[in-house]
Amino acid sequence: MIDSKGRYQNHRIEGLADARYGTVVVDPSKVAWVGSMFVLGTIGSALTISLSALLVFVIATAISLLFGHSLGMHRLFIHRSYKCPRLLEYLFVHLGVLVGIAGPFGMLKTHDTRDWAQRQSHCHDFFAHRQVWYRDMVWQLFCSLRMDRPPDVVMEEGIRNDPVYFWMERTWMWQQLPWALLLFYWGGWGFVFWGICSRVSVSV
């Protein structure tokens, strides 16, 4: 949203927050999730490499990133840049969840908090990416920022009370499982390692 002075305002951010201060801490859930995808994606894919598995990786990555993360999660769910039938919206956001970063609520809160922080006159290095590349990579992949005065991210009622989105948020990691079973049926462990683990690793 743009205010009367032409400045961008995030309509979901509320409260007297401060973007400058906080502590970066290791996030056990990120370590377990991202770490397992990296290990299985690296070792499993190396042991099962084939042209068909590589093709599955390319197609699955393209669909989840383009239709899911970009078109569904970012442009539609977070920014509401366009409208489409509700079932199609659910499909696009589900594909965005399959990218493996977070559920829809987690993605929205992370996006809006980071967007708000980067528009302040000063913000924490976690948001600004000012640290050396390898430290920033570890922070983003395996850590979280515990802000001293975090903002309140207030989602619209139509989003926060939607039972489908609530279910997606509760089960976002498990939503890989049906696709993993389908890929295993089609092509064995090679399709699973390449179509799930390597895809999530690269996408994250």
Phi and psi in degrees as a GROMACS rama.xvg file:
@    title "Ramachandran Plot"
@    xaxis  label "Phi"
@    yaxis  label "Psi"
@TYPE xy
-111.548  128.615  ILE-2
-82.9468  -176.755  ASP-3
-65.3355  -18.9297  SER-4
-98.7679  8.92361  LYS-5
80.7895  14.4173  GLY-6
-95.4158  143.673  ARG-7
-72.5763  133.35  TYR-8
-125.49  129.2  GLN-9
-85.1258  112.797  ASN-10
-72.9546  -10.3865  HIS-11
-94.8608  -12.2516  ARG-12
-86.8686  126.123  ILE-13
-135.332  163.711  GLU-14
95.8188  161.378  GLY-15
-89.1738  83.2697  LEU-16
-100.402  164.05  ALA-17
-132.248  119.822  ASP-18
-81.588  -4.09098  ALA-19
-87.9957  -32.6985  ARG-20
-116.189  137.384  TYR-21
173.886  173.994  GLY-22
-122.373  128.189  THR-23
-81.4714  124.445  VAL-24
-128.206  149.995  VAL-25
-66.0869  132.217  VAL-26
-103.669  107.004  ASP-27
-56.7162  -36.6493  PRO-28
-67.4095  -37.783  SER-29
-67.6917  -41.6395  LYS-30
-60.0639  -46.3791  VAL-31
-66.1464  -46.4889  ALA-32
-71.2157  -59.2722  TRP-33
-65.3073  -40.3706  VAL-34
-60.8927  -44.5926  GLY-35
-66.1586  -38.4636  SER-36
-64.8886  -40.9938  MET-37
-63.1351  -47.7218  PHE-38
-65.5951  -50.5978  VAL-39
-66.3819  -38.18  LEU-40
-65.9937  -38.8752  GLY-41
-74.5689  -54.5451  THR-42
-72.5957  -48.9372  ILE-43
-62.0966  -42.7581  GLY-44
-68.5759  -35.5484  SER-45
-64.8326  -33.0474  ALA-46
-83.9252  -13.8882  LEU-47
-127.529  24.571  THR-48
-64.1282  135.457  ILE-49
-159.446  163.845  SER-50
-64.3528  -40.4375  LEU-51
-67.538  -40.0219  SER-52
-66.8742  -39.5774  ALA-53
-64.071  -37.2937  LEU-54
-66.4088  -39.9032  LEU-55
-60.1171  -43.6631  VAL-56
-59.4562  -47.6264  PHE-57
-64.4657  -46.4988  VAL-58
-67.056  -46.6015  ILE-59
-64.5694  -39.2138  ALA-60
-66.2696  -43.7811  THR-61
-62.5176  -45.2518  ALA-62
-65.5734  -46.7838  ILE-63
-68.0492  -38.0762  SER-64
-76.1993  -44.9039  LEU-65
-76.6961  -55.623  LEU-66
-80.0284  -29.3514  PHE-67
-89.9896  -68.8328  GLY-68
-67.4015  -47.6006  HIS-69
-79.8388  -61.6111  SER-70
-72.1803  -40.4658  LEU-71
-87.0455  -64.1736  GLY-72
-68.8049  -46.2069  MET-73
-82.7767  -61.8572  HIS-74
-70.3951  -35.4214  ARG-75
-93.7234  -61.3968  LEU-76
-67.5755  -44.8205  PHE-77
-83.6486  -49.8357  ILE-78
-96.4808  -13.4744  HIS-79
51.857  48.4701  ARG-80
-79.33  -16.7904  SER-81
-153.979  169.416  TYR-82
-118.326  149.906  LYS-83
-155.952  167.532  CYS-84
-55.6551  146.129  PRO-85
-58.9547  -40.6356  ARG-86
-63.8562  -37.9723  LEU-87
-67.5481  -37.5326  LEU-88
-60.5857  -46.3355  GLU-89
-58.8905  -41.3778  TYR-90
-63.3801  -47.3767  LEU-91
-61.7105  -43.6042  PHE-92
-68.1691  -37.2474  VAL-93
-59.1035  -43.4801  HIS-94
-62.487  -33.1217  LEU-95
-68.5255  -37.1279  GLY-96
-62.9971  -36.8495  VAL-97
-64.2736  -18.0764  LEU-98
-57.2817  -32.868  VAL-99
98.0358  17.0805  GLY-100
-89.6366  -46.8603  ILE-101
-171.729  175.541  ALA-102
-78.0842  175.872  GLY-103
-61.3529  -42.0231  PRO-104
-67.7734  -41.4327  PHE-105
-63.2406  -40.7862  GLY-106
-64.5633  -43.4702  MET-107
-63.2883  -46.0398  LEU-108
-65.6765  -41.4858  LYS-109
-63.7197  -46.0074  THR-110
-61.5789  -49.9695  HIS-111
-68.9732  -36.6826  ASP-112
-66.6788  -45.3926  THR-113
-63.8909  -42.7808  ARG-114
-61.9473  -43.9282  ASP-115
-63.1255  -45.7582  TRP-116
-63.1331  -42.5577  ALA-117
-69.5101  -15.9973  GLN-118
-94.2652  0.0858425  ARG-119
-81.4908  164.381  GLN-120
-65.421  -31.0651  SER-121
-142.802  143.889  HIS-122
-147.471  166.002  CYS-123
-63.4494  149.856  HIS-124
-58.3822  -26.8269  ASP-125
-60.0818  -38.052  PHE-126
-83.785  -35.007  PHE-127
-85.9965  -13.3025  ALA-128
58.3731  42.8321  HIS-129
-90.3821  -11.8067  ARG-130
-74.0509  164.238  GLN-131
-57.1594  149.464  VAL-132
-56.2865  -40.2044  TRP-133
-73.3973  -31.4247  TYR-134
-71.135  -42.0872  ARG-135
-63.4225  -37.1502  ASP-136
-62.6378  -45.7145  MET-137
-63.1662  -42.8601  VAL-138
-57.1232  -50.1705  TRP-139
-69.2593  -35.1121  GLN-140
-83.9142  -36.9602  LEU-141
-124.224  2.2467  PHE-142
-129.382  168.347  CYS-143
-133.112  159.15  SER-144
-104.185  119.725  LEU-145
-91.3713  99.3236  ARG-146
-74.9519  142.179  MET-147
-66.5576  -39.5252  ASP-148
-134.583  80.4979  ARG-149
-75.53  154.723  PRO-150
-80.3128  162.253  PRO-151
-93.0145  124.032  ASP-152
-99.6879  106.979  VAL-153
-101.205  109.136  VAL-154
-80.9463  153.48  MET-155
-61.7127  149.568  GLU-156
-58.8526  -37.5617  GLU-157
-65.9059  -19.1124  GLY-158
-92.937  -54.3716  ILE-159
-68.1943  -21.8857  ARG-160
-101.436  6.60058  ASN-161
-78.3777  119.445  ASP-162
-65.0093  -30.627  PRO-163
-68.7576  -45.2605  VAL-164
-67.371  -35.6307  TYR-165
-61.4083  -42.4385  PHE-166
-65.6993  -42.5422  TRP-167
-59.3518  -39.7577  MET-168
-67.0918  -41.0867  GLU-169
-69.5036  -27.8603  ARG-170
-121.152  22.2296  THR-171
-60.6121  -36.6078  TRP-172
-70.1576  -37.787  MET-173
-72.4454  -13.7937  TRP-174
-70.3669  -10.0651  GLN-175
-74.0184  -24.6925  GLN-176
-61.798  -49.4094  LEU-177
-58.6402  -38.7059  PRO-178
-69.3966  -35.2485  TRP-179
-63.4555  -41.554  ALA-180
-64.7525  -40.9435  LEU-181
-66.0225  -42.1137  LEU-182
-65.4733  -37.5237  LEU-183
-63.9324  -40.7219  PHE-184
-62.9481  -40.0396  TYR-185
-75.1015  -40.0268  TRP-186
-146.588  15.2565  GLY-187
74.8024  -163.422  GLY-188
-63.8081  -28.9839  TRP-189
-59.4483  -43.6464  GLY-190
-66.761  -35.0615  PHE-191
-68.339  -48.9946  VAL-192
-61.0145  -43.4774  PHE-193
-80.3378  -40.8435  TRP-194
-80.7339  -20.4571  GLY-195
-114.478  -65.4846  ILE-196
-66.58  -50.7924  CYS-197
-67.5539  -38.5447  SER-198
-61.3754  -47.4337  ARG-199
-62.808  -43.6591  VAL-200
-58.056  -49.8184  SER-201
-66.6188  -41.2786  VAL-202
-65.1959  -43.4104  SER-203
